[in-house]
Amino acid sequence: MWDYSDKVRDHYLNPRNVGEIDNPDGYGETGNIKCGDALRLTFKLDENKRIAEIKFKTFGCGSAIASSSILTEMCKGMTVEEAAKITNDDIARELEGLPDAKMHCSVMGQEALELAIDFYNNGGKTVAKEIKSRVICHCFNITEDDIEKAVKQNGLTTIEQVTNYTKAGGGCGACIADIEVLVDKINAEIDEHNHDHHEHGHDHVAPKRELTTLEKIDLIRKVLNEDIRPALQRDHGDCDLIDVDGNKVKIRFIGITQNDFIGKTLQEKVSPDLVVELV
């Protein structure tokens, strides 16, 4: 039995923004009822070009309903450009976590949103998705590009993880060997890229892609709790995170000031652009 958060249960039992908007500015539809999951997302902008109304219809499990519901709440008030930055990890995080086997529900939400934004950017026209790479999983019509995106965006390393995030390999299983080869190839390229950066003096543990605001805050908290605070506590000091404003990190410090240590650690582990301000 999967362990669902209270927030997942709430959005499953009491989904927000169910329905469909007439004459929408944005329209996206992804998935396939024959494959078990489908989602339609529509939105309308206000006079300031912000998402004023957004609704969804989905055919799927409780996680699909919850992911779609929370996504619509996240998008309200955003510009199209801001909404385009929402990732499947953001959706899962807002739900306070999803079971590994249900992560594809958050991916489906991100895909529907991307298609709805494409519809808006194309002047209210649905442009058929151009398949530029080989279809790996014919059961769910998952391509090499789909798998590569999921691997790079979520740091996937195993076939099971790819299936959880994309459903590829979750049908007849005939594509599992191809998935394994592709995942190994993608991660080898990532490792080679990181090695090249190390060789050229870029020796920091920065993320492979730009972090969203929520991801940045979560990673800052993680580094503070796992790397910085234990070191400070050994010297009878401590610190608390007060606020994150862009790349400015406001921290309350207890004990002897060690701003250099805190700043260098956060720059190494999170982003070289961070600036620590003690308050």
Contacts in CASP RR format, 6 or more apart in sequence:
PFRMAT RR
TARGET T0000
AUTHOR 0000-0000-0000
METHOD contacts of the structure
MODEL  1
MWDYSDKVRDHYLNPRNVGEIDNPDGYGETGNIKCGDALRLTFKLDENKR
IAEIKFKTFGCGSAIASSSILTEMCKGMTVEEAAKITNDDIARELEGLPD
AKMHCSVMGQEALELAIDFYNNGGKTVAKEIKSRVICHCFNITEDDIEKA
VKQNGLTTIEQVTNYTKAGGGCGACIADIEVLVDKINAEIDEHNHDHHEH
GHDHVAPKRELTTLEKIDLIRKVLNEDIRPALQRDHGDCDLIDVDGNKVK
IRFIGITQNDFIGKTLQEKVSPDLVVELV
2 99 0 8 1.000
2 101 0 8 1.000
2 102 0 8 1.000
3 99 0 8 1.000
4 12 0 8 1.000
4 63 0 8 1.000
4 99 0 8 1.000
5 95 0 8 1.000
5 96 0 8 1.000
5 97 0 8 1.000
6 96 0 8 1.000
7 66 0 8 1.000
7 70 0 8 1.000
7 94 0 8 1.000
7 95 0 8 1.000
7 96 0 8 1.000
8 62 0 8 1.000
8 63 0 8 1.000
8 66 0 8 1.000
8 95 0 8 1.000
8 96 0 8 1.000
8 97 0 8 1.000
8 98 0 8 1.000
9 66 0 8 1.000
10 66 0 8 1.000
11 65 0 8 1.000
11 66 0 8 1.000
11 69 0 8 1.000
11 70 0 8 1.000
11 95 0 8 1.000
12 62 0 8 1.000
12 63 0 8 1.000
12 65 0 8 1.000
12 66 0 8 1.000
12 69 0 8 1.000
15 65 0 8 1.000
15 66 0 8 1.000
15 68 0 8 1.000
15 69 0 8 1.000
16 69 0 8 1.000
16 70 0 8 1.000
16 72 0 8 1.000
16 73 0 8 1.000
17 54 0 8 1.000
17 55 0 8 1.000
17 56 0 8 1.000
17 69 0 8 1.000
17 72 0 8 1.000
17 73 0 8 1.000
18 55 0 8 1.000
18 56 0 8 1.000
18 57 0 8 1.000
18 69 0 8 1.000
19 42 0 8 1.000
19 55 0 8 1.000
19 56 0 8 1.000
19 57 0 8 1.000
20 40 0 8 1.000
20 42 0 8 1.000
20 55 0 8 1.000
20 57 0 8 1.000
21 42 0 8 1.000
21 43 0 8 1.000
21 44 0 8 1.000
21 53 0 8 1.000
21 54 0 8 1.000
21 55 0 8 1.000
24 42 0 8 1.000
24 43 0 8 1.000
24 44 0 8 1.000
24 116 0 8 1.000
24 119 0 8 1.000
25 43 0 8 1.000
25 44 0 8 1.000
25 45 0 8 1.000
25 120 0 8 1.000
25 124 0 8 1.000
26 41 0 8 1.000
26 42 0 8 1.000
26 43 0 8 1.000
26 44 0 8 1.000
26 116 0 8 1.000
26 117 0 8 1.000
26 119 0 8 1.000
26 120 0 8 1.000
26 124 0 8 1.000
27 40 0 8 1.000
27 41 0 8 1.000
27 42 0 8 1.000
27 115 0 8 1.000
27 116 0 8 1.000
27 119 0 8 1.000
27 124 0 8 1.000
27 126 0 8 1.000
28 40 0 8 1.000
28 41 0 8 1.000
28 42 0 8 1.000
28 112 0 8 1.000
28 113 0 8 1.000
28 115 0 8 1.000
28 116 0 8 1.000
28 118 0 8 1.000
28 119 0 8 1.000
28 126 0 8 1.000
29 38 0 8 1.000
29 39 0 8 1.000
29 40 0 8 1.000
29 41 0 8 1.000
29 112 0 8 1.000
29 115 0 8 1.000
30 38 0 8 1.000
30 39 0 8 1.000
30 108 0 8 1.000
30 109 0 8 1.000
30 111 0 8 1.000
30 112 0 8 1.000
30 115 0 8 1.000
31 37 0 8 1.000
31 38 0 8 1.000
31 39 0 8 1.000
31 108 0 8 1.000
31 111 0 8 1.000
32 38 0 8 1.000
32 140 0 8 1.000
32 141 0 8 1.000
33 59 0 8 1.000
35 139 0 8 1.000
35 140 0 8 1.000
35 141 0 8 1.000
35 167 0 8 1.000
36 59 0 8 1.000
36 60 0 8 1.000
37 58 0 8 1.000
37 59 0 8 1.000
37 60 0 8 1.000
37 61 0 8 1.000
37 64 0 8 1.000
37 104 0 8 1.000
37 105 0 8 1.000
37 108 0 8 1.000
37 167 0 8 1.000
38 58 0 8 1.000
38 59 0 8 1.000
38 60 0 8 1.000
39 56 0 8 1.000
39 57 0 8 1.000
39 58 0 8 1.000
39 59 0 8 1.000
39 64 0 8 1.000
39 68 0 8 1.000
39 108 0 8 1.000
39 109 0 8 1.000
39 112 0 8 1.000
40 56 0 8 1.000
40 57 0 8 1.000
40 58 0 8 1.000
40 112 0 8 1.000
41 54 0 8 1.000
41 55 0 8 1.000
41 56 0 8 1.000
41 68 0 8 1.000
41 71 0 8 1.000
41 72 0 8 1.000
41 109 0 8 1.000
41 112 0 8 1.000
41 113 0 8 1.000
41 115 0 8 1.000
41 116 0 8 1.000
42 54 0 8 1.000
42 55 0 8 1.000
42 56 0 8 1.000
42 116 0 8 1.000
43 51 0 8 1.000
43 53 0 8 1.000
43 54 0 8 1.000
43 55 0 8 1.000
43 75 0 8 1.000
43 116 0 8 1.000
43 120 0 8 1.000
44 51 0 8 1.000
44 52 0 8 1.000
44 53 0 8 1.000
44 54 0 8 1.000
45 51 0 8 1.000
45 52 0 8 1.000
45 80 0 8 1.000
45 120 0 8 1.000
46 52 0 8 1.000
49 79 0 8 1.000
49 80 0 8 1.000
50 77 0 8 1.000
50 78 0 8 1.000
50 79 0 8 1.000
51 75 0 8 1.000
51 76 0 8 1.000
51 77 0 8 1.000
51 78 0 8 1.000
51 79 0 8 1.000
51 80 0 8 1.000
51 83 0 8 1.000
52 76 0 8 1.000
52 77 0 8 1.000
54 72 0 8 1.000
54 75 0 8 1.000
54 76 0 8 1.000
55 72 0 8 1.000
56 68 0 8 1.000
56 69 0 8 1.000
56 71 0 8 1.000
56 72 0 8 1.000
56 112 0 8 1.000
58 64 0 8 1.000
58 65 0 8 1.000
58 68 0 8 1.000
61 102 0 8 1.000
61 105 0 8 1.000
62 105 0 8 1.000
63 98 0 8 1.000
63 99 0 8 1.000
63 102 0 8 1.000
63 105 0 8 1.000
64 105 0 8 1.000
64 108 0 8 1.000
66 95 0 8 1.000
66 105 0 8 1.000
67 91 0 8 1.000
67 92 0 8 1.000
67 95 0 8 1.000
67 98 0 8 1.000
67 105 0 8 1.000
67 106 0 8 1.000
67 108 0 8 1.000
67 109 0 8 1.000
68 109 0 8 1.000
68 112 0 8 1.000
70 91 0 8 1.000
70 94 0 8 1.000
70 95 0 8 1.000
71 86 0 8 1.000
71 91 0 8 1.000
71 109 0 8 1.000
71 110 0 8 1.000
71 113 0 8 1.000
73 94 0 8 1.000
74 86 0 8 1.000
74 90 0 8 1.000
74 91 0 8 1.000
74 94 0 8 1.000
75 83 0 8 1.000
75 86 0 8 1.000
75 113 0 8 1.000
80 117 0 8 1.000
80 120 0 8 1.000
80 121 0 8 1.000
83 113 0 8 1.000
83 117 0 8 1.000
84 113 0 8 1.000
84 114 0 8 1.000
84 117 0 8 1.000
85 212 0 8 1.000
86 110 0 8 1.000
86 113 0 8 1.000
86 212 0 8 1.000
87 110 0 8 1.000
87 153 0 8 1.000
87 212 0 8 1.000
87 215 0 8 1.000
88 103 0 8 1.000
88 106 0 8 1.000
88 107 0 8 1.000
88 109 0 8 1.000
88 110 0 8 1.000
88 153 0 8 1.000
88 154 0 8 1.000
88 165 0 8 1.000
89 106 0 8 1.000
89 153 0 8 1.000
89 154 0 8 1.000
89 212 0 8 1.000
89 215 0 8 1.000
90 212 0 8 1.000
90 214 0 8 1.000
90 215 0 8 1.000
91 106 0 8 1.000
91 109 0 8 1.000
91 110 0 8 1.000
92 98 0 8 1.000
92 103 0 8 1.000
92 106 0 8 1.000
93 214 0 8 1.000
93 215 0 8 1.000
93 218 0 8 1.000
94 214 0 8 1.000
95 106 0 8 1.000
98 105 0 8 1.000
98 106 0 8 1.000
100 160 0 8 1.000
100 161 0 8 1.000
100 164 0 8 1.000
101 164 0 8 1.000
102 164 0 8 1.000
103 154 0 8 1.000
103 164 0 8 1.000
103 165 0 8 1.000
104 164 0 8 1.000
104 165 0 8 1.000
104 166 0 8 1.000
104 167 0 8 1.000
107 150 0 8 1.000
107 165 0 8 1.000
107 166 0 8 1.000
115 126 0 8 1.000
115 129 0 8 1.000
118 127 0 8 1.000
119 125 0 8 1.000
119 126 0 8 1.000
119 127 0 8 1.000
131 143 0 8 1.000
132 143 0 8 1.000
132 145 0 8 1.000
133 143 0 8 1.000
133 144 0 8 1.000
133 145 0 8 1.000
134 143 0 8 1.000
134 144 0 8 1.000
135 141 0 8 1.000
135 142 0 8 1.000
135 143 0 8 1.000
136 142 0 8 1.000
136 143 0 8 1.000
136 144 0 8 1.000
136 146 0 8 1.000
136 147 0 8 1.000
136 168 0 8 1.000
136 175 0 8 1.000
136 178 0 8 1.000
136 179 0 8 1.000
136 182 0 8 1.000
137 166 0 8 1.000
137 167 0 8 1.000
137 168 0 8 1.000
137 169 0 8 1.000
137 170 0 8 1.000
137 171 0 8 1.000
137 175 0 8 1.000
137 179 0 8 1.000
138 174 0 8 1.000
138 175 0 8 1.000
139 167 0 8 1.000
139 169 0 8 1.000
139 170 0 8 1.000
139 171 0 8 1.000
139 172 0 8 1.000
139 173 0 8 1.000
139 175 0 8 1.000
140 166 0 8 1.000
140 167 0 8 1.000
140 168 0 8 1.000
140 169 0 8 1.000
140 170 0 8 1.000
140 171 0 8 1.000
142 166 0 8 1.000
142 167 0 8 1.000
142 168 0 8 1.000
142 169 0 8 1.000
144 182 0 8 1.000
146 166 0 8 1.000
146 168 0 8 1.000
147 162 0 8 1.000
147 166 0 8 1.000
147 168 0 8 1.000
147 179 0 8 1.000
147 182 0 8 1.000
147 183 0 8 1.000
147 186 0 8 1.000
148 182 0 8 1.000
148 186 0 8 1.000
150 156 0 8 1.000
150 162 0 8 1.000
150 165 0 8 1.000
150 166 0 8 1.000
151 157 0 8 1.000
151 162 0 8 1.000
151 183 0 8 1.000
151 186 0 8 1.000
151 187 0 8 1.000
152 186 0 8 1.000
152 190 0 8 1.000
152 208 0 8 1.000
152 209 0 8 1.000
153 209 0 8 1.000
154 161 0 8 1.000
154 165 0 8 1.000
155 208 0 8 1.000
156 162 0 8 1.000
156 165 0 8 1.000
156 183 0 8 1.000
157 183 0 8 1.000
157 187 0 8 1.000
158 183 0 8 1.000
159 169 0 8 1.000
159 176 0 8 1.000
159 179 0 8 1.000
159 180 0 8 1.000
159 183 0 8 1.000
162 168 0 8 1.000
162 169 0 8 1.000
162 179 0 8 1.000
162 183 0 8 1.000
163 169 0 8 1.000
163 170 0 8 1.000
163 179 0 8 1.000
168 175 0 8 1.000
168 179 0 8 1.000
169 175 0 8 1.000
169 176 0 8 1.000
169 179 0 8 1.000
190 208 0 8 1.000
194 208 0 8 1.000
197 203 0 8 1.000
204 267 0 8 1.000
204 268 0 8 1.000
204 272 0 8 1.000
205 268 0 8 1.000
205 269 0 8 1.000
206 270 0 8 1.000
206 271 0 8 1.000
206 272 0 8 1.000
207 215 0 8 1.000
207 219 0 8 1.000
207 270 0 8 1.000
207 271 0 8 1.000
211 219 0 8 1.000
211 270 0 8 1.000
211 271 0 8 1.000
213 244 0 8 1.000
213 246 0 8 1.000
216 244 0 8 1.000
216 246 0 8 1.000
216 270 0 8 1.000
216 271 0 8 1.000
217 244 0 8 1.000
219 269 0 8 1.000
219 270 0 8 1.000
220 241 0 8 1.000
220 244 0 8 1.000
220 249 0 8 1.000
220 266 0 8 1.000
220 270 0 8 1.000
220 274 0 8 1.000
221 241 0 8 1.000
223 265 0 8 1.000
223 266 0 8 1.000
223 269 0 8 1.000
223 270 0 8 1.000
224 239 0 8 1.000
224 241 0 8 1.000
224 251 0 8 1.000
224 266 0 8 1.000
227 265 0 8 1.000
227 269 0 8 1.000
228 239 0 8 1.000
228 261 0 8 1.000
228 262 0 8 1.000
228 265 0 8 1.000
228 266 0 8 1.000
229 238 0 8 1.000
229 239 0 8 1.000
231 261 0 8 1.000
232 238 0 8 1.000
232 239 0 8 1.000
232 254 0 8 1.000
232 255 0 8 1.000
232 258 0 8 1.000
235 256 0 8 1.000
235 258 0 8 1.000
236 255 0 8 1.000
237 253 0 8 1.000
237 254 0 8 1.000
237 255 0 8 1.000
237 256 0 8 1.000
238 253 0 8 1.000
238 254 0 8 1.000
238 255 0 8 1.000
239 251 0 8 1.000
239 252 0 8 1.000
239 253 0 8 1.000
239 254 0 8 1.000
239 262 0 8 1.000
240 251 0 8 1.000
240 252 0 8 1.000
241 249 0 8 1.000
241 250 0 8 1.000
241 251 0 8 1.000
242 250 0 8 1.000
242 251 0 8 1.000
242 252 0 8 1.000
242 279 0 8 1.000
243 249 0 8 1.000
243 250 0 8 1.000
244 250 0 8 1.000
247 271 0 8 1.000
247 273 0 8 1.000
247 274 0 8 1.000
247 275 0 8 1.000
248 274 0 8 1.000
248 275 0 8 1.000
248 277 0 8 1.000
249 263 0 8 1.000
249 266 0 8 1.000
249 274 0 8 1.000
249 275 0 8 1.000
249 276 0 8 1.000
249 277 0 8 1.000
250 277 0 8 1.000
250 278 0 8 1.000
250 279 0 8 1.000
251 262 0 8 1.000
251 276 0 8 1.000
251 277 0 8 1.000
251 278 0 8 1.000
251 279 0 8 1.000
252 278 0 8 1.000
252 279 0 8 1.000
253 259 0 8 1.000
253 262 0 8 1.000
253 278 0 8 1.000
257 278 0 8 1.000
259 276 0 8 1.000
259 278 0 8 1.000
262 276 0 8 1.000
263 274 0 8 1.000
263 275 0 8 1.000
263 276 0 8 1.000
266 274 0 8 1.000
266 276 0 8 1.000
267 273 0 8 1.000
267 274 0 8 1.000
END
